[in-house]
Amino acid sequence: MLQSVVTMLYIEGSFYSTLAKRQCRPANGFTLVEISIVLVIIGLIIGGILVGKDLINEANLRATISQIEKYNTAVYTFRLKFGYLPGDIPAAQVTELGFTAAPTRGGQLGNGDGNGILQGLYSGDGISYGWGMYRENLYFWEDLSTNSGLIDGSFNTAIDENTAITTGTANRYFPQAKLGRGNYIGVYSCFRNMANYYPAICAAKNYFFIMGYSSSTSNGYPLNVSRYLTALEAYNIDTKTDDGLPRKGKTRAFSTNATGANSTAGAEWAPNAATSDPTTCFETSTTDGIYSTAVNGGLGLNCVLSIEIR
């Protein structure tokens, strides 16, 4: 009798134990181990996507730096072969050499004068400005591509007349940066009639710029430009090509000015402030500046760069 009671109690206990287990695990559900495995897989996929994106961005950054290096090499070769800076070669020499792109250049200041200065805007009163996407600053790319074959591309659109670059046609005049995102590589100088330039921002030199560009007026100025470099990208390019300081050296965070105030603002710094914030390219807490890479991961599209043509 006692054995029968014990057997019944055992059977009853087993029944309730089984019932409790079934209630704790819904039909067709997942265990915590299964859910954990799924979460780990999702994390790996997301991590792989982010790493892949970073690798692509880094590759584009290196490709853009390589572009600048190739263009500098092409400039050196052009000078060695023809004796002049591309774009600035005298008008008479252009015809003698059989250049097919923009064969006729006026020869006046900023229009094929052979003075070693890239000048893009001629006012007609004996003053030529270094900025503006016009004449020598556009002939530069014709001379390196169509006229000499020293770089890839066939730039042959600029002529010895007023040149208006309309929205969406900039790639016919100068190259797009490998970095993408609407960035272009162009050239200009910090000269105004050879004597007046902007020492607080840039030395009296010829420069490549990296910035977003869409259009300009018939005299190449004012410009419709955009800041399409992140602070982190600007810092990395500056570090790899120079000293990593936005207001010092051969690579600096400034560009040709877009306001149209020709006589006073040929070049301007990228956005800056005393301390970094999401809208600045660099902070001015030091004399040489500090790129705003510590704010928002340095991903704010606030920067432009100018790199000295060697």
Secondary structure, 3 states (H helix, E strand, C coil): CHHHHHHHHHHHHHHHHHHHHHHHCCCCCCCHHHHHHHHHHHHHHHHHHHHHHHHHHHHHHHHHHHHHHHHHHHHHHHHHHHCCCCCCCCHHHHHHCCCCCCCCCCCCCCCCCCCCCCCCEECCCCCEECCCCCCHHHHHHHHHCCCCCCCCCCCCCCCCCCECCCCCCHHHCCCECCCCCCEEEEEEECEECCCEECCCCCCCCEEEEEEEEEEECCECCCEEEECCEEHHHHHHHHHHHCCCCCCCCCEECEEECCCCCCCCCCEEECCEECCCCCCCCEECCCCCCEECCCCHHHCCEEECEEEECC
